[in-house]
């Protein structure tokens, strides 16, 4: 389980470090 958590956390950190322009498409996808 910890390996899965580590992978997810790495992706979350990468996502948080992206600029806002890259986040908008993900927000729109979540709203649909």
N, CA, C and O atoms as CSV, one atom per row, in Angstrom:
chain,resi,resn,atom,element,x,y,z
A,1,UNK,N,N,0.824,-1.203,0.000
A,1,UNK,CA,C,0.000,0.000,0.000
A,1,UNK,C,C,0.860,1.257,0.000
A,1,UNK,O,O,0.516,2.243,-0.652
A,2,UNK,N,N,1.956,1.232,0.711
A,2,UNK,CA,C,2.790,2.430,0.788
A,2,UNK,C,C,3.378,2.783,-0.571
A,2,UNK,O,O,3.561,3.960,-0.881
A,3,UNK,N,N,3.677,1.764,-1.389
A,3,UNK,CA,C,4.203,2.035,-2.729
A,3,UNK,C,C,3.173,2.773,-3.576
A,3,UNK,O,O,3.515,3.707,-4.301
A,4,UNK,N,N,1.927,2.360,-3.484
A,4,UNK,CA,C,0.852,3.024,-4.231
A,4,UNK,C,C,0.700,4.458,-3.728
A,4,UNK,O,O,0.567,5.387,-4.524
A,5,UNK,N,N,0.718,4.633,-2.430
A,5,UNK,CA,C,0.590,5.965,-1.848
A,5,UNK,C,C,1.728,6.862,-2.303
A,5,UNK,O,O,1.508,8.031,-2.623
A,6,UNK,N,N,2.937,6.332,-2.336
A,6,UNK,CA,C,4.091,7.119,-2.780
A,6,UNK,C,C,3.912,7.572,-4.223
A,6,UNK,O,O,4.215,8.719,-4.553
A,7,UNK,N,N,3.427,6.688,-5.080
A,7,UNK,CA,C,3.225,7.046,-6.485
A,7,UNK,C,C,2.166,8.134,-6.612
A,7,UNK,O,O,2.333,9.089,-7.370
A,8,UNK,N,N,1.088,7.984,-5.871
A,8,UNK,CA,C,0.012,8.975,-5.925
A,8,UNK,C,C,0.516,10.319,-5.404
A,8,UNK,O,O,0.244,11.358,-6.006
A,9,UNK,N,N,1.244,10.305,-4.298
A,9,UNK,CA,C,1.747,11.558,-3.729
A,9,UNK,C,C,2.692,12.251,-4.693
A,9,UNK,O,O,2.669,13.476,-4.808
A,10,UNK,N,N,3.523,11.484,-5.388
A,10,UNK,CA,C,4.431,12.085,-6.365
A,10,UNK,C,C,3.640,12.777,-7.466
A,10,UNK,O,O,3.997,13.877,-7.888
A,11,UNK,N,N,2.583,12.153,-7.927
A,11,UNK,CA,C,1.756,12.759,-8.978
A,11,UNK,C,C,1.047,13.993,-8.452
A,11,UNK,O,O,0.941,14.995,-9.159
A,12,UNK,N,N,0.564,13.934,-7.228
A,12,UNK,CA,C,-0.118,15.089,-6.633
A,12,UNK,C,C,0.850,16.262,-6.521
A,12,UNK,O,O,0.495,17.395,-6.845
A,13,UNK,N,N,2.055,15.997,-6.070
A,13,UNK,CA,C,3.058,17.055,-5.935
A,13,UNK,C,C,3.389,17.645,-7.298
A,13,UNK,O,O,3.502,18.863,-7.434
A,14,UNK,N,N,3.543,16.796,-8.308
A,14,UNK,CA,C,3.814,17.291,-9.663
A,14,UNK,C,C,2.661,18.164,-10.139
A,14,UNK,O,O,2.881,19.221,-10.730
A,15,UNK,N,N,1.438,17.725,-9.884
A,15,UNK,CA,C,0.259,18.476,-10.322
A,15,UNK,C,C,0.200,19.833,-9.623
A,15,UNK,O,O,-0.113,20.845,-10.249
A,16,UNK,N,N,0.500,19.850,-8.335
A,16,UNK,CA,C,0.462,21.100,-7.576
A,16,UNK,C,C,1.536,22.066,-8.038
A,16,UNK,O,O,1.357,23.280,-7.932
A,17,UNK,N,N,2.647,21.558,-8.549
A,17,UNK,CA,C,3.758,22.408,-8.964
A,17,UNK,C,C,3.599,22.945,-10.381
A,17,UNK,O,O,4.401,23.771,-10.819
A,18,UNK,N,N,2.581,22.491,-11.102
A,18,UNK,CA,C,2.359,22.984,-12.460
A,18,UNK,C,C,1.802,24.392,-12.418
A,18,UNK,O,O,1.238,24.825,-11.413
A,19,UNK,N,N,1.967,25.096,-13.518
A,19,UNK,CA,C,1.405,26.444,-13.610
A,19,UNK,C,C,-0.108,26.351,-13.763
A,19,UNK,O,O,-0.633,25.297,-14.123
A,20,UNK,N,N,-0.804,27.438,-13.495
A,20,UNK,CA,C,-2.259,27.435,-13.545
A,20,UNK,C,C,-2.786,27.105,-14.937
A,20,UNK,O,O,-3.837,26.477,-15.065
A,21,UNK,N,N,-2.080,27.512,-15.966
A,21,UNK,CA,C,-2.538,27.253,-17.331
A,21,UNK,C,C,-2.689,25.754,-17.582
A,21,UNK,O,O,-3.557,25.342,-18.352
A,22,UNK,N,N,-1.868,24.951,-16.952
A,22,UNK,CA,C,-1.951,23.506,-17.143
A,22,UNK,C,C,-3.059,22.899,-16.283
A,22,UNK,O,O,-3.537,21.802,-16.575
A,23,UNK,N,N,-3.459,23.583,-15.251
A,23,UNK,CA,C,-4.476,23.046,-14.349
A,23,UNK,C,C,-5.885,23.226,-14.906
A,23,UNK,O,O,-6.764,22.414,-14.618
A,24,UNK,N,N,-6.117,24.264,-15.692
A,24,UNK,CA,C,-7.468,24.537,-16.174
A,24,UNK,C,C,-8.110,23.361,-16.905
A,24,UNK,O,O,-9.267,23.042,-16.630
A,25,UNK,N,N,-7.400,22.704,-17.828
A,25,UNK,CA,C,-8.046,21.567,-18.509
A,25,UNK,C,C,-8.501,20.475,-17.535
A,25,UNK,O,O,-9.536,19.845,-17.753
A,26,UNK,N,N,-7.750,20.253,-16.482
A,26,UNK,CA,C,-8.129,19.235,-15.510
A,26,UNK,C,C,-9.376,19.665,-14.744
A,26,UNK,O,O,-10.236,18.840,-14.433
A,27,UNK,N,N,-9.470,20.947,-14.444
A,27,UNK,CA,C,-10.646,21.461,-13.740
A,27,UNK,C,C,-11.878,21.298,-14.624
A,27,UNK,O,O,-12.927,20.862,-14.149
A,28,UNK,N,N,-11.760,21.648,-15.915
A,28,UNK,CA,C,-12.887,21.515,-16.824
A,28,UNK,C,C,-13.306,20.055,-16.963
A,28,UNK,O,O,-14.499,19.755,-17.017
A,29,UNK,N,N,-12.348,19.159,-17.019
A,29,UNK,CA,C,-12.652,17.737,-17.147
A,29,UNK,C,C,-13.401,17.263,-15.904
A,29,UNK,O,O,-14.332,16.464,-16.012
A,30,UNK,N,N,-13.005,17.747,-14.723
A,30,UNK,CA,C,-13.654,17.338,-13.486
A,30,UNK,C,C,-15.093,17.845,-13.418
A,30,UNK,O,O,-15.955,17.186,-12.836
A,31,UNK,N,N,-15.356,19.005,-14.005
A,31,UNK,CA,C,-16.699,19.573,-13.942
A,31,UNK,C,C,-17.681,18.857,-14.864
A,31,UNK,O,O,-18.891,18.920,-14.649
A,32,UNK,N,N,-17.179,18.190,-15.870
A,32,UNK,CA,C,-18.093,17.540,-16.821
A,32,UNK,C,C,-18.578,16.232,-16.328
A,32,UNK,O,O,-19.353,15.563,-17.012
